[in-house]
Amino acid sequence: MATLPRVAEDAATLLREARIAFRRDQVETANIARLARYDRKTPAMKHDLQMAYERREKARATMQRVLGGAA
């Protein structure tokens, strides 16, 4: 059986992971919006846009995992 301090530590870790993932989602969404504004995209911009989508999806998956589907 888990002790109360261990449960509290686990909860704090999960909360920290969720906060980081939420902030990453916000940052990547802003990056996507910024990059999507341009009509002509260089190959580097297209790559950055693709990477931003992937990082945002990873952050959302982390939130889903940590929050148990409530995100």
N, CA and C of each residue as an Amber inpcrd file, in Angstrom:
protein
   213
   0.8490000  -1.1760000   0.0000000   0.0000000   0.0000000   0.0000000
   0.8980000   1.2440000   0.0000000   0.5270000   2.2270000  -0.7850000
   1.3140000   3.4580000  -0.8970000   1.1100000   4.3380000   0.3330000
   2.2010000   4.9420000   0.7210000   2.1050000   5.8530000   1.8610000
   1.6040000   7.2060000   1.3810000   1.0770000   7.9730000   2.2910000
   0.5200000   9.2800000   1.9480000   1.5640000  10.2070000   1.3250000
   2.7840000  10.2940000   1.8520000   3.7780000  11.1590000   1.1950000
   4.0790000  10.7120000  -0.2390000   4.1030000   9.3990000  -0.4720000
   4.3680000   8.8870000  -1.8230000   3.2270000   9.2600000  -2.7740000
   1.9990000   9.1370000  -2.3120000   0.8360000   9.4990000  -3.1230000
   0.8690000  10.9950000  -3.4430000   1.2080000  11.8130000  -2.4650000
   1.2950000  13.2560000  -2.6720000   2.4030000  13.5970000  -3.6710000
   3.5150000  12.8870000  -3.5610000   4.6250000  13.1200000  -4.4940000
   4.2300000  12.7400000  -5.9180000   3.5450000  11.6070000  -6.0630000
   3.0720000  11.1770000  -7.3780000   2.0820000  12.1740000  -7.9590000
   1.1830000  12.6730000  -7.1400000   0.1990000  13.6600000  -7.5930000
   0.8920000  14.9490000  -8.0190000   1.8880000  15.3640000  -7.2660000
   2.6240000  16.5840000  -7.6120000   3.3670000  16.4090000  -8.9300000
   3.9270000  15.2380000  -9.1410000   4.6370000  14.9530000 -10.3930000
   3.6710000  14.9950000 -11.5710000   2.5080000  14.3800000 -11.4100000
   1.5150000  14.3830000 -12.4810000   1.0170000  15.7990000 -12.7710000
   0.8020000  16.5780000 -11.7370000   0.3620000  17.9510000 -11.9260000
   1.4250000  18.7660000 -12.6560000   2.6710000  18.5670000 -12.2980000
   3.7720000  19.2790000 -12.9590000   3.8300000  18.8860000 -14.4400000
   3.7040000  17.5940000 -14.7360000   3.6920000  17.1290000 -16.1290000
   2.5390000  17.7540000 -16.9040000   1.3620000  17.8120000 -16.2870000
   0.1920000  18.3940000 -16.9510000   0.3970000  19.8800000 -17.2190000
   0.9700000  20.5980000 -16.2560000   1.2230000  22.0340000 -16.4460000
   2.2090000  22.2750000 -17.5730000   3.2690000  21.4850000 -17.6100000
   4.2690000  21.6300000 -18.6690000   3.6480000  21.3150000 -20.0230000
   2.8670000  20.2470000 -20.0990000   2.2310000  19.8700000 -21.3610000
   1.2330000  20.9300000 -21.8140000   0.4750000  21.4980000 -20.8810000
  -0.4870000  22.5410000 -21.2370000   0.2330000  23.7640000 -21.7970000
   1.3200000  24.1510000 -21.1570000   2.0800000  25.3100000 -21.6340000
   2.7010000  25.0280000 -22.9970000   3.2190000  23.8180000 -23.1950000
   3.7930000  23.4380000 -24.4870000   2.7200000  23.5050000 -25.5660000
   1.5060000  23.0490000 -25.2430000   0.3970000  23.1120000 -26.1900000
   0.1120000  24.5600000 -26.5730000   0.1050000  25.4490000 -25.6030000
  -0.1400000  26.8610000 -25.8920000   0.9510000  27.4510000 -26.7690000
   2.2000000  27.1490000 -26.4570000   3.3330000  27.6780000 -27.2170000
   3.2900000  27.1760000 -28.6590000   3.0660000  25.8860000 -28.8250000
   3.0510000  25.3230000 -30.1800000   1.8460000  25.8090000 -30.9840000
   0.7100000  26.0110000 -30.3370000  -0.4460000  26.5590000 -31.0370000
  -0.1400000  27.9720000 -31.5320000   0.5420000  28.7570000 -30.7240000
   0.9500000  30.1080000 -31.1440000   1.9520000  30.0320000 -32.2950000
   2.8830000  29.0820000 -32.2370000   3.8460000  28.9150000 -33.3240000
   3.1460000  28.5400000 -34.6210000   2.1790000  27.6510000 -34.5260000
   1.4280000  27.2240000 -35.7140000   0.6860000  28.4130000 -36.3090000
   0.0380000  29.1890000 -35.4620000  -0.6990000  30.3600000 -35.9500000
   0.2470000  31.3590000 -36.6160000   1.4130000  31.5580000 -36.0230000
   2.3870000  32.4990000 -36.5850000   2.8880000  32.0080000 -37.9440000
   3.2390000  30.7360000 -38.0340000   3.7820000  30.1990000 -39.2790000
   2.7120000  30.0610000 -40.3590000   1.4810000  29.8030000 -39.9690000
   0.4040000  29.6070000 -40.9430000  -0.0150000  30.9180000 -41.6100000
   0.3580000  32.0480000 -41.0300000  -0.0160000  33.3440000 -41.6060000
   0.6240000  33.6010000 -42.9620000   1.7930000  33.0380000 -43.1830000
   2.5470000  33.3430000 -44.3980000   1.9850000  32.5960000 -45.5970000
   1.7890000  33.3350000 -46.6870000   1.3030000  32.7130000 -47.9180000
   2.3890000  31.8440000 -48.5550000   3.5760000  32.3930000 -48.6300000
   4.7010000  31.6520000 -49.2040000   5.5690000  31.1400000 -48.0610000
   5.7190000  29.8490000 -48.0400000   6.5050000  29.2430000 -46.9750000
   7.7770000  28.6340000 -47.5630000   8.8780000  28.9220000 -46.9330000
  10.1300000  28.2930000 -47.3330000  10.1100000  26.8490000 -46.8270000
  10.9900000  26.0040000 -47.3540000  11.0480000  24.6320000 -46.8400000
  11.3220000  24.5880000 -45.3320000  12.1390000  25.5150000 -44.8410000
  12.4200000  25.5460000 -43.4020000  11.1620000  25.8960000 -42.6130000
  10.3630000  26.8140000 -43.1340000   9.1250000  27.1830000 -42.4520000
   8.1490000  26.0070000 -42.4480000   8.0820000  25.2860000 -43.5650000
   7.2040000  24.1130000 -43.6320000   7.6450000  23.0640000 -42.6180000
   8.9600000  22.8900000 -42.5150000   9.4860000  21.9340000 -41.5430000
   9.1590000  22.3780000 -40.1210000   9.3620000  23.6570000 -39.8280000
   9.0470000  24.1810000 -38.5000000   7.5690000  24.0050000 -38.1740000
   6.7270000  24.2270000 -39.1590000   5.2890000  24.0670000 -38.9700000
   4.9490000  22.6050000 -38.6590000   5.5390000  21.6880000 -39.4090000
   5.2960000  20.2650000 -39.1690000   5.7730000  19.8570000 -37.7810000
   6.9390000  20.3430000 -37.3890000   7.4740000  20.0160000 -36.0590000
   6.5820000  20.5920000 -34.9600000   6.0460000  21.7950000 -35.1780000
   5.1540000  22.4040000 -34.1910000   3.8840000  21.5710000 -34.0310000
   3.3410000  21.0820000 -35.1520000   2.1660000  20.2060000 -35.0680000
   2.4880000  18.9420000 -34.2720000   3.6420000  18.3550000 -34.5420000
   4.0140000  17.1270000 -33.8460000   4.2280000  17.3570000 -32.3540000
   4.8960000  18.4640000 -31.9980000   5.1150000  18.7550000 -30.5820000
   3.8010000  19.0440000 -29.8700000   2.8730000  19.7300000 -30.5730000
   1.5760000  20.0060000 -29.9610000   0.8020000  18.7130000 -29.7260000
   0.8290000  17.8130000 -30.6960000   0.1370000  16.5340000 -30.5250000
   0.7500000  15.7230000 -29.3900000   2.0620000  15.7720000 -29.2560000
   2.7270000  15.0720000 -28.1580000   2.3050000  15.6730000 -26.8110000
   2.2190000  16.9990000 -26.7480000   1.7890000  17.6580000 -25.5140000
   0.3470000  17.2840000 -25.1760000  -0.5050000  17.2390000 -26.1840000
  -1.9000000  16.8720000 -25.9340000  -2.0260000  15.4170000 -25.5010000
  -1.2040000  14.5490000 -26.0700000  -1.2170000  13.1470000 -25.6590000
  -0.7630000  13.0190000 -24.2050000   0.2210000  13.8220000 -23.8210000
   0.6830000  13.8090000 -22.4360000  -0.4320000  14.2680000 -21.5070000
  -1.1290000  15.3290000 -21.9010000  -2.2390000  15.7950000 -21.0670000
  -3.3150000  14.7250000 -20.9460000  -3.6200000  14.0580000 -22.0520000
  -4.6180000  12.9720000 -22.0120000  -4.1790000  11.8790000 -21.0550000
  -2.9130000  11.4980000 -21.1270000  -2.3970000  10.4320000 -20.2710000
  -2.4230000  10.8460000 -18.8050000  -1.9460000  12.0520000 -18.5240000
  -1.8260000  12.5080000 -17.1450000  -3.1960000  12.7630000 -16.5150000
  -4.0710000  13.3760000 -17.2720000  -5.3680000  13.7390000 -16.7090000
  -6.4200000  12.6510000 -16.8980000  -6.0370000  11.5640000 -17.4970000
  -6.9520000  10.4330000 -17.6200000  -8.0930000  10.6710000 -18.5860000
  -7.8390000  11.3830000 -19.6650000  -8.8500000  11.6100000 -20.6770000
  -9.7200000  12.8270000 -20.4330000  -9.4610000  13.5750000 -19.3780000
 -10.2730000  14.7530000 -19.0820000  -9.8460000  15.9670000 -19.8900000
  -8.6960000  15.9040000 -20.5270000  -8.1880000  17.0650000 -21.2770000
  -8.8200000  17.1550000 -22.6440000
